[in-house]
Every structure is written in C-alpha cells, then in structure tokens.
C-alpha cells in the first residue's frame, strides 16, 4: 500500500516538473523569437541611419 502511494506521489511530481519544464521551454522560445525580431529591427534602423 505504502509503495503504491509513494509511486503515485512520484508520478505526480514527475508530471508537475514536466509541465514546468514545458513552460520554461515555451518562454525561452518566445524570448528567442523576440530577440530575433529586435535584432532585425535594429539592423534596419542602423541601415537607414547609414543611408542618411
């Protein structure tokens, strides 16, 4: 009985940790996309300044 409860608890923890890791992965992907967009915008502004 105790072993089954312990196993269920570990399964619960594993699910929780996997969800948290997924959230972190999505945040990092969003951060990377934002960085790419900002870099592109900065390059475009730099190019416009050089043309002046």
C-alpha positions in Angstrom: 0.0 0.0 0.0 2.7 2.5 1.0 4.7 1.6 -2.1 1.7 2.4 -4.3 1.2 5.8 -2.6 4.8 6.6 -2.9 4.8 5.7 -6.6 1.7 7.8 -7.2 3.3 10.7 -5.4 6.5 10.4 -7.6 4.3 10.2 -10.7 2.5 13.4 -9.6 5.9 15.1 -9.1 7.2 14.0 -12.4 4.1 15.4 -14.2 4.4 18.7 -12.3 8.1 19.0 -13.2 7.5 18.1 -16.8 4.8 20.8 -17.1 7.1 23.4 -15.5 9.9 22.4 -18.0 7.5 22.8 -20.9 6.5 26.3 -19.7 10.2 27.2 -19.4 10.9 25.9 -22.9 8.0 27.9 -24.4 9.3 31.1 -22.6 12.7 30.5 -24.0 11.3 30.0 -27.5 9.4 33.3 -27.1 12.5 35.1 -25.8 14.5 33.8 -28.8 11.8 35.0 -31.2 11.7 38.4 -29.6 15.5 38.7 -29.8 15.4 37.8 -33.5 12.7 40.4 -34.1 14.5 43.1 -32.2 17.8 42.3 -33.9 16.2 42.6 -37.3 14.6 45.9 -36.3 17.9 47.3 -35.0 19.7 46.3 -38.2 17.0 48.0 -40.3 17.3 51.2 -38.3 21.1 51.1 -38.5 20.9 50.7 -42.2 18.5 53.6 -42.5 20.9 55.8 -40.4 23.8 54.9 -42.6 21.9 55.9 -45.7 21.4 59.4 -44.3 
